[in-house]
Amino acid sequence: MSGTFRSIDPASGEMVWEGETADAAACARAVQTARVALPAWRSAPVEQRVAVARRYAEVLGERRMALATLISRETGKLLWESDAEVGSMIAKVEVSIRAHAERTGERAADMPFGNAVLRHRGHGVMAVLGPYNFPGHLPNGHIVPALIAGNAVVFKPSEVAPATGAAMADAWTAAGLPEGLLSIVQGGRETGEALVASDIDGLLFTGSAGAGAALRRALVDRPHVIMALELGGNNPLVAWDSPEEAASIIVSSAFITTGQRCSCARRLIVPEGATGDRIVEAVDAMAGLLRVAAWDEPGDAFMGPLVSDAAAAGAHRAVEGLIARGAGIIRPFEAVSGRSDAFVTPALLDVTGLDMPDAEIFAPVLQVLRVPDFDAAMRAANDTAFGLSAGLISSDPDLWQRFIEESRAGVVNRNRPTTGAAGNMPFGGLGASGNHRPSAYYAADYCAYPIASFEAPEVAPVPVNGLISETA
């Protein structure tokens, strides 16, 4: 071990957790422990693995409020959001069981010689690196299907939310998961790098595009390590009509979770003229009504703080950079008076006609682009290296048909927030947003590999062309 670190409640500044940082030796030990525990788990009937996963869901249900409170304390998220996150964690178990059976099950077909059989087998020891915005739900979406598929897992939670990761691991222990199949290593970037450098068989990561690119480089000479990356986006939302109705969809897309969802809308594309003006005015008015509060304050609120003072400082620098490039301020990005620096207000910036960085600002900041026609709207929507989510707000079915055909994104919604996603469907993107291995329902695909077999019940000769039989 090397040093200690802490997690801090961004709303109050109080310490939530303190512990040791895992060094390279600790990561290697965790991987070796997982490898020793792996064979018995992988050879166990899938029903046994499923039973442990279902008991894990029960434990989460028993501890729901305590875990939700812990998530709110570490991330600043409002309690209703954290409670919903734990609900998603619980639901993930049954979804993963169905996905495993459907996408990676076993099936056979009769052949003249016997059977052709398709089976799936877990890869081995999977490293899971968790993010801070959904510190329970997102790593849970890797861990549950990985364990059901017969893998072992070494989990490094986000250094911002280590207590949430520890609570998840404890819930698996309480559910009866055999020792060694889920190890946890705590720490920041160096711990993550050490884990990736260890003898792993898979890497499952949710985080920034920059970190994802570094992980690709780290594994370029290790093609046997399967990698599933979900890396955020510079997501477009095209709003083409219905200004008053569109406003709530836009606000939910851009500002939910204080803009800290990878699928949040970052760019609002509207038509030039009166309709576009009305859309922007309606969004501006609604954004001004959003209540910002700490997770434990009474009353309803829409947003909590950003995850840390440092995250807020980074977002302020990014917004200042846009303004320096000429962005017009429709609604400023400001600190909330009388609160910690992590509390910020939602912002609207007009960037029409300007050359802006193709970057994700992980905060409640929405950039507005006005375009002359729908052709220009499509070009603007696709003018990004990212490809996670995109959305269209319009009652015109012909525009939707164009949008769904031409959009370069893995999640494409109509008349719903860009953040809308379901556990029984895939979730992920292309380009700088991922590596074509979506999670959610399709996580089963990267947690096991297929084995195709021809099988005959008895040893018998097969025809070999060119052999001449001797006769008496």
C-alpha positions as CSV (number, residue, x, y, z in Angstrom):
1,M,0.0,0.0,0.0
2,S,1.1,3.6,-0.6
3,G,-0.6,6.4,1.1
4,T,-4.2,7.3,2.1
5,F,-6.9,9.2,0.4
6,R,-10.4,10.5,1.2
7,S,-13.8,11.0,-0.3
8,I,-15.6,14.3,0.5
9,D,-19.3,15.3,0.5
10,P,-19.2,18.1,-2.1
11,A,-22.3,19.8,-0.5
12,S,-20.9,20.0,3.1
13,G,-17.1,19.4,2.7
14,E,-17.4,16.6,5.3
15,M,-15.2,13.5,5.0
16,V,-17.2,10.4,4.0
17,W,-14.4,7.8,3.7
18,E,-10.7,7.4,4.3
19,G,-8.5,4.5,3.3
20,E,-5.4,3.1,1.8
21,T,-4.3,3.4,-1.9
22,A,-3.6,0.1,-3.5
23,D,-0.2,-0.1,-5.2
24,A,0.9,-2.3,-8.1
25,A,1.7,-5.2,-5.7
26,A,-1.7,-5.1,-4.2
27,C,-3.4,-5.1,-7.6
28,A,-1.3,-8.1,-8.7
29,R,-2.3,-9.9,-5.6
30,A,-6.0,-9.2,-6.2
31,V,-5.8,-10.5,-9.7
32,Q,-4.0,-13.6,-8.6
33,T,-6.5,-14.2,-5.8
34,A,-9.3,-13.9,-8.4
35,R,-7.5,-16.4,-10.7
36,V,-7.3,-19.0,-8.0
37,A,-11.0,-18.6,-7.2
38,L,-12.0,-18.7,-10.9
39,P,-12.1,-22.4,-11.9
40,A,-14.7,-23.5,-9.3
41,W,-17.0,-20.6,-10.1
42,R,-16.7,-21.0,-13.9
43,S,-17.4,-24.7,-13.7
44,A,-20.4,-24.2,-11.4
45,P,-23.9,-24.6,-12.9
46,V,-25.2,-21.2,-14.2
47,E,-28.1,-21.7,-11.8
48,Q,-25.8,-21.5,-8.9
49,R,-24.3,-18.2,-10.2
50,V,-27.7,-16.8,-10.8
51,A,-28.9,-17.7,-7.3
52,V,-26.0,-15.7,-5.8
53,A,-26.8,-12.7,-8.1
54,R,-30.5,-12.8,-7.0
55,R,-29.5,-12.9,-3.4
56,Y,-27.3,-9.8,-4.1
57,A,-30.3,-8.0,-5.4
58,E,-32.2,-8.9,-2.2
59,V,-29.3,-7.5,-0.1
60,L,-29.3,-4.3,-2.1
61,G,-33.1,-4.0,-1.4
62,E,-32.5,-4.5,2.3
63,R,-29.8,-1.8,2.3
64,R,-31.4,0.5,-0.2
65,M,-31.8,3.7,1.8
66,A,-28.4,3.3,3.4
67,L,-26.7,2.9,0.0
68,A,-28.6,5.7,-1.5
69,T,-27.6,8.0,1.3
70,L,-24.0,7.0,0.8
71,I,-24.1,7.7,-2.9
72,S,-25.5,11.1,-2.2
73,R,-22.9,11.9,0.4
74,E,-20.0,11.0,-1.9
75,T,-21.4,12.5,-5.2
76,G,-23.7,15.3,-4.0
77,K,-26.6,13.8,-6.0
78,L,-30.0,14.5,-4.7
79,L,-31.4,11.6,-2.7
80,W,-34.2,10.9,-5.1
81,E,-31.6,10.3,-7.8
82,S,-29.5,8.1,-5.6
83,D,-32.5,6.1,-4.6
84,A,-33.3,5.6,-8.3
85,E,-29.7,4.5,-8.9
86,V,-30.0,1.8,-6.3
87,G,-33.3,0.7,-7.9
88,S,-31.5,0.4,-11.2
89,M,-28.8,-1.7,-9.6
90,I,-31.4,-4.1,-8.2
91,A,-33.2,-4.3,-11.6
92,K,-29.9,-5.0,-13.4
93,V,-29.8,-8.5,-11.9
94,E,-32.9,-9.9,-13.6
95,V,-32.1,-8.0,-16.8
96,S,-28.6,-9.6,-16.8
97,I,-30.0,-13.1,-16.2
98,R,-32.3,-12.7,-19.2
99,A,-29.6,-11.2,-21.4
100,H,-27.2,-14.0,-20.5
101,A,-29.7,-16.7,-21.4
102,E,-30.7,-15.0,-24.6
103,R,-27.4,-13.7,-25.9
104,T,-24.9,-16.2,-24.5
105,G,-26.8,-19.3,-23.7
106,E,-26.3,-22.8,-25.0
107,R,-28.0,-24.4,-27.9
108,A,-27.6,-27.5,-30.2
109,A,-28.6,-28.5,-33.6
110,D,-28.9,-32.1,-34.9
111,M,-26.3,-33.1,-37.6
112,P,-25.9,-36.4,-39.5
113,F,-22.9,-37.2,-37.3
114,G,-24.3,-36.0,-34.0
115,N,-24.7,-32.4,-32.9
116,A,-23.4,-28.9,-33.5
117,V,-23.3,-27.1,-30.2
118,L,-22.9,-23.4,-29.3
119,R,-21.6,-22.6,-25.8
120,H,-20.2,-19.5,-24.1
121,R,-17.5,-19.2,-21.5
122,G,-16.4,-16.3,-19.4
123,H,-13.1,-14.7,-20.3
124,G,-11.5,-15.1,-16.9
125,V,-10.4,-12.2,-14.6
126,M,-12.1,-8.9,-15.6
127,A,-10.9,-5.5,-14.3
128,V,-13.7,-3.0,-13.8
129,L,-12.9,0.7,-13.5
130,G,-15.9,2.6,-12.2
131,P,-16.9,6.3,-12.7
132,Y,-18.1,8.8,-10.2
133,N,-21.3,10.0,-11.7
134,F,-23.1,6.7,-11.2
135,P,-20.7,5.0,-8.8
136,G,-23.1,2.1,-8.1
137,H,-25.1,1.6,-11.3
138,L,-22.5,1.8,-13.9
139,P,-19.9,-0.6,-12.5
140,N,-22.8,-2.8,-11.3
141,G,-23.7,-3.1,-15.0
142,H,-20.4,-4.7,-15.7
143,I,-19.9,-6.7,-12.5
144,V,-23.3,-8.5,-12.5
145,P,-23.2,-9.9,-16.0
146,A,-19.5,-10.7,-15.6
147,L,-20.1,-12.8,-12.5
148,I,-23.2,-14.5,-14.0
149,A,-21.1,-15.5,-17.1
150,G,-18.5,-17.2,-14.9
151,N,-15.8,-14.6,-14.6
152,A,-14.0,-13.2,-11.6
153,V,-13.8,-9.4,-11.1
154,V,-11.2,-7.0,-9.7
155,F,-13.0,-3.7,-9.2
156,K,-11.4,-0.3,-8.8
157,P,-14.1,2.3,-7.9
158,S,-13.8,5.9,-8.7
159,E,-11.5,7.6,-6.2
160,V,-14.3,10.1,-5.7
161,A,-16.7,7.4,-4.5
162,P,-14.7,4.6,-2.8
163,A,-17.2,4.0,-0.1
164,T,-19.9,3.2,-2.6
165,G,-17.6,0.7,-4.2
166,A,-16.8,-0.9,-0.9
167,A,-20.5,-1.1,0.0
168,M,-21.2,-2.9,-3.3
169,A,-18.5,-5.4,-2.6
170,D,-19.8,-6.0,0.9
171,A,-23.3,-6.7,-0.5
172,W,-21.9,-9.4,-2.7
173,T,-20.1,-10.9,0.3
174,A,-23.4,-10.9,2.2
175,A,-25.1,-12.6,-0.7
176,G,-22.7,-15.5,-0.5
177,L,-20.4,-14.9,-3.3
178,P,-17.4,-17.2,-2.8
179,E,-14.2,-15.5,-1.5
180,G,-11.8,-14.1,-4.1
181,L,-14.3,-13.7,-7.0
182,L,-14.8,-10.0,-6.4
183,S,-11.8,-8.1,-5.1
184,I,-11.7,-4.4,-4.6
185,V,-8.6,-2.1,-5.0
186,Q,-9.0,1.5,-4.0
187,G,-7.1,4.4,-5.5
188,G,-6.8,6.9,-8.3
189,R,-5.1,6.9,-11.7
190,E,-2.0,5.1,-10.6
191,T,-4.0,2.2,-9.1
192,G,-6.0,2.0,-12.3
193,E,-2.9,1.8,-14.4
194,A,-1.4,-0.9,-12.1
195,L,-4.6,-2.9,-12.4
196,V,-4.6,-2.7,-16.2
197,A,-1.0,-3.7,-16.3
198,S,-1.7,-6.8,-14.2
199,D,-2.5,-10.3,-15.6
200,I,-6.2,-9.5,-16.6
201,D,-8.3,-11.1,-19.3
202,G,-10.7,-8.2,-19.7
203,L,-11.1,-4.5,-19.0
204,L,-14.5,-2.9,-18.6
205,F,-14.3,0.9,-18.3
206,T,-16.7,3.9,-18.1
207,G,-15.1,7.3,-18.1
208,S,-13.6,10.1,-20.1
209,A,-12.5,9.9,-23.8
210,G,-9.0,10.8,-22.8
211,A,-8.7,8.0,-20.3
212,G,-10.2,5.6,-22.8
213,A,-7.6,6.6,-25.4
214,A,-4.9,6.0,-22.8
215,L,-6.3,2.5,-22.0
216,R,-6.4,1.6,-25.7
217,R,-2.7,2.5,-26.0
218,A,-1.9,0.6,-22.8
219,L,-3.4,-2.6,-24.3
220,V,-2.3,-2.2,-27.9
221,D,0.1,-5.2,-27.6
222,R,-2.3,-7.3,-25.5
223,P,-5.0,-8.3,-28.0
224,H,-6.1,-11.2,-25.8
225,V,-7.6,-8.7,-23.3
226,I,-11.1,-7.9,-24.3
227,M,-12.0,-4.2,-23.7
228,A,-15.4,-2.5,-23.4
229,L,-15.3,1.3,-23.3
230,E,-18.0,3.8,-22.7
231,L,-16.5,7.3,-23.0
232,G,-19.1,10.0,-22.9
233,G,-20.1,12.4,-25.7
234,N,-20.6,15.8,-27.1
235,N,-24.2,15.0,-27.7
236,P,-26.5,16.9,-30.1
237,L,-30.2,17.7,-29.5
238,V,-32.0,19.1,-32.5
239,A,-35.2,20.9,-31.5
240,W,-37.2,21.8,-34.6
241,D,-40.7,22.8,-33.5
242,S,-43.1,22.9,-30.5
243,P,-41.1,25.4,-28.4
244,E,-43.1,25.2,-25.2
245,E,-43.4,21.4,-25.1
246,A,-39.7,21.1,-26.1
247,A,-38.4,23.1,-23.2
248,S,-38.8,20.5,-20.5
249,I,-37.3,17.8,-22.8
250,I,-34.3,20.0,-23.4
251,V,-33.8,21.0,-19.7
252,S,-34.0,17.3,-18.7
253,S,-31.5,16.4,-21.4
254,A,-28.9,19.0,-20.5
255,F,-29.2,19.6,-16.8
256,I,-30.3,16.4,-15.1
257,T,-27.7,15.2,-12.6
258,T,-26.2,18.6,-12.8
259,G,-25.1,17.8,-16.4
260,Q,-23.0,14.8,-15.1
261,R,-24.5,12.1,-17.3
262,C,-22.5,11.0,-20.3
263,S,-25.7,11.1,-22.4
264,C,-26.6,14.7,-21.5
265,A,-27.2,17.0,-24.4
266,R,-24.2,19.4,-24.8
267,R,-25.3,21.1,-28.1
268,L,-28.8,22.4,-28.8
269,I,-29.4,22.9,-32.5
270,V,-32.4,25.0,-33.5
271,P,-33.7,26.7,-36.7
272,E,-32.9,30.3,-37.3
273,G,-35.8,32.7,-36.9
274,A,-38.9,32.9,-34.7
275,T,-39.3,29.2,-33.8
276,G,-35.7,28.8,-32.8
277,D,-35.9,32.0,-30.7
278,R,-39.0,30.8,-28.9
279,I,-37.3,27.4,-28.1
280,V,-34.2,29.1,-26.6
281,E,-36.4,31.6,-24.7
282,A,-38.5,28.8,-23.2
283,V,-35.4,26.8,-22.2
284,D,-33.9,29.9,-20.6
285,A,-37.0,30.6,-18.7
286,M,-37.3,27.1,-17.4
287,A,-33.6,26.9,-16.5
288,G,-34.0,29.9,-14.3
289,L,-36.7,28.1,-12.2
290,L,-34.6,25.1,-11.4
291,R,-33.9,24.7,-7.7
292,V,-30.4,23.8,-6.7
293,A,-30.0,22.2,-3.3
294,A,-27.9,19.8,-1.1
295,W,-29.0,16.2,-1.1
296,D,-30.3,16.3,2.5
297,E,-32.2,19.6,2.3
298,P,-36.0,19.4,2.6
299,G,-38.3,20.2,-0.3
300,D,-38.0,19.4,-4.0
301,A,-35.0,20.3,-6.1
302,F,-33.7,19.5,-9.6
303,M,-30.0,19.7,-9.2
304,G,-27.3,19.1,-6.6
305,P,-23.7,20.3,-6.7
306,L,-21.1,19.1,-9.1
307,V,-19.1,16.2,-7.7
308,S,-16.3,18.4,-6.3
309,D,-14.9,21.9,-6.1
310,A,-12.2,20.8,-8.5
311,A,-14.8,19.6,-11.0
312,A,-16.6,23.0,-10.8
313,A,-13.3,24.8,-11.3
314,G,-12.6,22.8,-14.4
315,A,-16.1,23.5,-15.8
316,H,-15.6,27.3,-15.1
317,R,-12.4,27.2,-17.1
318,A,-14.0,25.4,-20.0
319,V,-16.9,27.9,-20.1
320,E,-14.4,30.8,-19.9
321,G,-12.6,29.3,-22.9
322,L,-15.9,29.2,-24.9
323,I,-16.6,32.8,-24.0
324,A,-13.1,33.8,-25.0
325,R,-13.8,32.2,-28.4
326,G,-16.8,34.5,-28.8
327,A,-19.7,32.5,-27.3
328,G,-22.6,34.7,-26.3
329,I,-24.0,34.4,-22.8
330,I,-27.7,33.7,-22.8
331,R,-27.7,32.4,-19.2
332,P,-24.4,32.6,-17.3
333,F,-22.6,29.8,-15.6
334,E,-22.2,30.9,-12.0
335,A,-21.4,29.7,-8.5
336,V,-24.4,29.6,-6.1
337,S,-24.0,32.2,-3.4
338,G,-23.6,31.0,0.1
339,R,-22.7,27.4,-1.0
340,S,-19.6,25.4,-1.6
341,D,-17.8,26.0,-4.8
342,A,-19.3,22.8,-6.2
343,F,-22.7,24.4,-6.5
344,V,-23.3,25.9,-9.9
345,T,-26.2,27.3,-12.0
346,P,-27.3,25.9,-15.4
347,A,-25.8,27.8,-18.4
348,L,-26.9,28.6,-21.9
349,L,-24.3,29.9,-24.4
350,D,-24.9,30.9,-28.1
351,V,-22.1,29.5,-30.2
352,T,-23.7,30.0,-33.6
353,G,-21.1,30.4,-36.4
354,L,-18.2,29.9,-34.1
355,D,-15.4,27.3,-34.1
356,M,-15.8,25.5,-30.7
357,P,-13.8,22.6,-29.3
358,D,-15.3,19.2,-29.8
359,A,-15.2,18.4,-26.1
360,E,-17.5,17.2,-23.4
361,I,-18.1,19.7,-20.6
362,F,-19.2,17.5,-17.7
363,A,-21.5,20.2,-16.2
364,P,-24.9,21.8,-16.8
365,V,-23.7,23.8,-19.8
366,L,-25.7,23.8,-23.0
367,Q,-24.3,25.4,-26.3
368,V,-26.9,26.7,-28.7
369,L,-26.4,26.6,-32.5
370,R,-28.8,28.2,-34.9
371,V,-28.9,26.7,-38.4
372,P,-30.8,27.8,-41.7
373,D,-32.3,24.4,-42.5
374,F,-32.5,20.7,-41.6
375,D,-29.6,19.7,-43.8
376,A,-27.5,22.1,-41.8
377,A,-28.9,20.7,-38.6
378,M,-27.9,17.2,-39.5
379,R,-24.4,18.3,-40.5
380,A,-24.0,20.1,-37.2
381,A,-25.3,17.1,-35.2
382,N,-22.8,14.8,-36.8
383,D,-19.9,17.3,-36.6
384,T,-18.3,15.5,-33.7
385,A,-15.8,12.7,-33.1
386,F,-18.2,11.4,-30.4
387,G,-21.2,9.2,-31.0
388,L,-23.0,8.3,-27.8
389,S,-26.4,9.9,-27.9
390,A,-28.5,12.2,-30.0
391,G,-32.0,13.5,-30.1
392,L,-34.7,15.1,-32.2
393,I,-37.6,17.1,-31.0
394,S,-40.2,17.3,-33.8
395,S,-43.7,16.2,-34.7
396,D,-42.7,15.6,-38.3
397,P,-42.2,11.9,-39.0
398,D,-40.2,12.6,-42.2
399,L,-37.6,14.5,-40.2
400,W,-37.4,11.7,-37.7
401,Q,-36.8,9.2,-40.5
402,R,-33.9,11.3,-41.8
403,F,-32.6,11.8,-38.3
404,I,-32.6,8.1,-37.3
405,E,-31.0,7.1,-40.7
406,E,-28.3,9.8,-40.7
407,S,-27.3,10.2,-37.0
408,R,-24.0,8.8,-35.9
409,A,-24.8,7.7,-32.4
410,G,-25.6,4.6,-30.4
411,V,-28.6,6.1,-28.5
412,V,-31.0,8.1,-30.7
413,N,-34.2,9.4,-29.2
414,R,-37.2,11.3,-30.5
415,N,-39.3,13.6,-28.4
416,R,-37.6,12.2,-25.3
417,P,-34.5,13.4,-23.3
418,T,-31.2,12.3,-24.7
419,T,-30.5,10.6,-21.3
420,G,-33.4,8.2,-21.8
421,A,-32.1,4.6,-21.9
422,A,-33.4,1.2,-20.8
423,G,-31.6,-1.7,-19.2
424,N,-33.2,-4.2,-21.6
425,M,-31.6,-2.4,-24.6
426,P,-28.0,-1.8,-25.5
427,F,-26.2,1.4,-24.3
428,G,-23.1,2.7,-25.9
429,G,-21.6,4.6,-28.8
430,L,-19.0,4.8,-31.5
431,G,-16.2,7.0,-32.4
432,A,-14.6,8.7,-29.4
433,S,-17.6,7.5,-27.3
434,G,-16.6,3.8,-27.2
435,N,-15.3,0.8,-29.1
436,H,-18.5,-0.8,-30.5
437,R,-19.1,-2.9,-27.4
438,P,-22.3,-1.4,-25.8
439,S,-23.2,-2.1,-22.3
440,A,-26.6,-2.6,-20.6
441,Y,-28.4,-5.5,-22.2
442,Y,-25.5,-6.2,-24.5
443,A,-23.0,-6.5,-21.7
444,A,-23.5,-10.2,-21.9
445,D,-21.7,-10.1,-25.3
446,Y,-18.4,-8.9,-23.9
447,C,-18.6,-11.0,-20.7
448,A,-18.4,-14.3,-22.5
449,Y,-17.0,-15.6,-25.8
450,P,-18.6,-18.2,-28.0
451,I,-17.4,-21.8,-28.5
452,A,-18.7,-23.7,-31.5
453,S,-18.4,-27.5,-31.4
454,F,-19.1,-30.4,-33.7
455,E,-19.7,-33.5,-31.5
456,A,-20.2,-37.2,-32.3
457,P,-21.1,-39.6,-29.5
458,E,-18.8,-42.3,-30.6
459,V,-15.4,-42.6,-32.4
460,A,-16.0,-43.4,-36.1
461,P,-13.9,-43.0,-39.2
462,V,-14.7,-40.1,-41.5
463,P,-14.3,-40.1,-45.3
464,V,-10.8,-39.0,-46.5
465,N,-10.5,-38.2,-50.2
466,G,-7.6,-39.8,-52.0
467,L,-7.3,-43.0,-50.0
468,I,-7.3,-46.3,-52.0
469,S,-8.6,-49.3,-50.2
470,E,-6.7,-52.6,-50.7
471,T,-8.7,-55.6,-51.8
472,A,-7.8,-59.3,-51.5
